[in-house]
Structures are given as structure tokens and as C-alpha cells.
Amino acid sequence: MTWPATPSPETFVLRLFVTGTTTRSQRAIANIRKICDEYLTGRCDLEVVDVYLHPEATRDYQIVATPTLVKILPEPLRRIVGDLSDRARVLASLNIPLAGGPVEALP
């Protein structure tokens, strides 16, 4: 008898668009890395794109403000603008269930 394969958890493909090393950019990078480490361990492909160095990258995802996080996979595509300090909002936008009730905002 063959047992069905256990479905593997979805891999998240995220792109964070920032402008240089501003305070908001650094805060957004730290916040999304912490979320990836805590909720998406081993299943997150995060790329940080500095729009000063790669302005052409903004066209594909229609980036008009930074920092902006784009969730490419799993679909649907989502954009989150800001420093990502509102953890509950970020998790809801990424469709990641909250375990154990409300989540406090990141510092």
C-alpha cells in the first residue's frame, strides 16, 4: 500500500524594495527578517532590492513608495507599504495564520 505524500508547506517568495540605508529601510529589513525567521523558517526566499542601485526593478512590480514588500508567491501577489512594524497586519497580508491569539507590533 502506498501512502499519499505529505504536502510540503508553501515557499514564500518575497521582495522588499528599499531606498538605500535610511532608518525606515533598515527597520523594514529587520522586521521582515524577524517575521521570516519566526513564521517561515526554511520556506522563505527574501530578496532586498535597493531602488537607488536598481531603479529598473520597480517597473515590474509598480513600486511607487518605499519600503514596499511584495509577496510574489504563494499567489495572489500582494504589496505592503511601510516599515512592516505592524506584525499582525503583515501576517494577515501574507495570509500567515496567527498562532495563540493576537500578535504584538514589532518595535
NUMAR-736888 format. One record per residue (C-alpha): residue number from 1; residue in three letters; y, z, x. Coordinates in Angstrom, 3 decimals, decimal comma. Layout:
BEGIN
SITE torvo torfi       c2       c3       c1
SITE   NUM   ALA        Y        Z        X
...
//
This chain:
BEGIN
SITE torvo torfi       c2       c3       c1
SITE     1   MET    0,000    0,000    0,000
SITE     2   THR    3,450   -0,905    1,300
SITE     3   TRP    6,342    1,403    0,559
SITE     4   PRO    9,764   -0,098   -0,116
SITE     5   ALA   12,164    0,136    2,777
SITE     6   THR   14,766    2,848    2,504
SITE     7   PRO   18,147    1,194    2,054
SITE     8   SER   20,344    1,742    5,066
SITE     9   PRO   23,806    3,170    4,473
SITE    10   GLU   26,578    0,606    4,385
SITE    11   THR   28,537   -0,058    7,531
SITE    12   PHE   32,280    0,144    7,103
SITE    13   VAL   34,430   -2,443    8,859
SITE    14   LEU   37,973   -1,110    9,173
SITE    15   ARG   41,090   -2,493   10,856
SITE    16   LEU   44,087   -0,244   11,443
SITE    17   PHE   47,353   -2,080   12,077
SITE    18   VAL   49,930   -0,043   14,014
SITE    19   THR   53,208   -0,661   15,829
SITE    20   GLY   52,999    0,492   19,410
SITE    21   THR   52,693    4,179   20,176
SITE    22   THR   55,008    5,585   17,514
SITE    23   THR   54,337    9,042   16,116
SITE    24   ARG   53,183    7,580   12,769
SITE    25   SER   50,869    5,146   14,550
SITE    26   GLN   49,305    7,889   16,671
SITE    27   ARG   48,910   10,146   13,628
SITE    28   ALA   47,216    7,329   11,650
SITE    29   ILE   44,817    6,617   14,526
SITE    30   ALA   43,889   10,307   14,854
SITE    31   ASN   43,441   10,710   11,089
SITE    32   ILE   41,173    7,692   10,597
SITE    33   ARG   39,097    8,551   13,674
SITE    34   LYS   38,555   12,043   12,293
SITE    35   ILE   37,511   10,620    8,907
SITE    36   CYS   35,133    8,159   10,604
SITE    37   ASP   33,623   10,941   12,720
SITE    38   GLU   33,136   13,278    9,755
SITE    39   TYR   32,124   10,878    6,982
SITE    40   LEU   30,953    7,623    8,591
SITE    41   THR   29,143    8,707   11,751
SITE    42   GLY   27,284    5,763   13,226
SITE    43   ARG   28,291    3,365   10,474
SITE    44   CYS   31,944    2,610   11,102
SITE    45   ASP   33,387   -0,342   13,007
SITE    46   LEU   37,028    0,617   13,553
SITE    47   GLU   39,441   -1,696   15,331
SITE    48   VAL   43,021   -0,653   16,042
SITE    49   VAL   45,405   -3,620   16,188
SITE    50   ASP   48,875   -3,217   17,711
SITE    51   VAL   51,064   -5,724   15,885
SITE    52   TYR   53,501   -5,785   18,812
SITE    53   LEU   50,729   -7,205   21,003
SITE    54   HIS   49,003   -9,302   18,308
SITE    55   PRO   51,578  -10,297   15,637
SITE    56   GLU   49,369  -13,201   14,512
SITE    57   ALA   46,715  -10,733   13,323
SITE    58   THR   48,959   -9,622   10,463
SITE    59   ARG   48,814  -13,015    8,727
SITE    60   ASP   45,113  -12,913    7,844
SITE    61   TYR   45,434   -9,577    6,034
SITE    62   GLN   49,039   -9,979    4,795
SITE    63   ILE   50,284   -6,870    6,595
SITE    64   VAL   53,919   -6,129    5,716
SITE    65   ALA   54,161   -2,475    6,792
SITE    66   THR   52,550   -0,280    9,416
SITE    67   PRO   50,477    1,714    9,778
SITE    68   THR   48,123   -0,066    7,367
SITE    69   LEU   44,376    0,474    7,172
SITE    70   VAL   42,347   -2,477    5,867
SITE    71   LYS   38,804   -1,896    4,610
SITE    72   ILE   37,057   -5,221    5,112
SITE    73   LEU   33,509   -4,101    4,326
SITE    74   PRO   31,973   -2,993    2,111
SITE    75   GLU   33,805   -5,105   -0,403
SITE    76   PRO   36,207   -5,071   -2,137
SITE    77   LEU   38,913   -5,405    0,508
SITE    78   ARG   41,400   -2,515    0,307
SITE    79   ARG   44,695   -1,718    2,040
SITE    80   ILE   46,054    1,791    2,603
SITE    81   VAL   49,604    2,098    3,906
SITE    82   GLY   50,829    5,210    5,696
SITE    83   ASP   49,711    7,695    8,320
SITE    84   LEU   46,441    8,433    6,428
SITE    85   SER   47,182   12,169    6,270
SITE    86   ASP   46,210   12,413    2,583
SITE    87   ARG   42,478   12,606    3,239
SITE    88   ALA   41,457   12,707   -0,446
SITE    89   ARG   43,444    9,522   -1,128
SITE    90   VAL   41,960    7,763    1,908
SITE    91   LEU   38,394    8,751    0,979
SITE    92   ALA   38,923    7,629   -2,617
SITE    93   SER   40,364    4,296   -1,444
SITE    94   LEU   37,382    3,786    0,861
SITE    95   ASN   35,049    4,791   -2,010
SITE    96   ILE   33,547    7,630    0,017
SITE    97   PRO   32,362   10,472   -2,241
SITE    98   LEU   33,755   13,900   -1,631
SITE    99   ALA   31,075   16,465   -0,898
SITE   100   GLY   31,703   20,006   -2,036
SITE   101   GLY   34,873   19,569   -4,043
SITE   102   PRO   38,496   18,952   -3,079
SITE   103   VAL   39,382   17,940    0,453
SITE   104   GLU   42,431   19,310    2,193
SITE   105   ALA   45,030   16,916    3,601
SITE   106   LEU   44,891   16,330    7,342
SITE   107   PRO   47,648   17,970    9,393
//
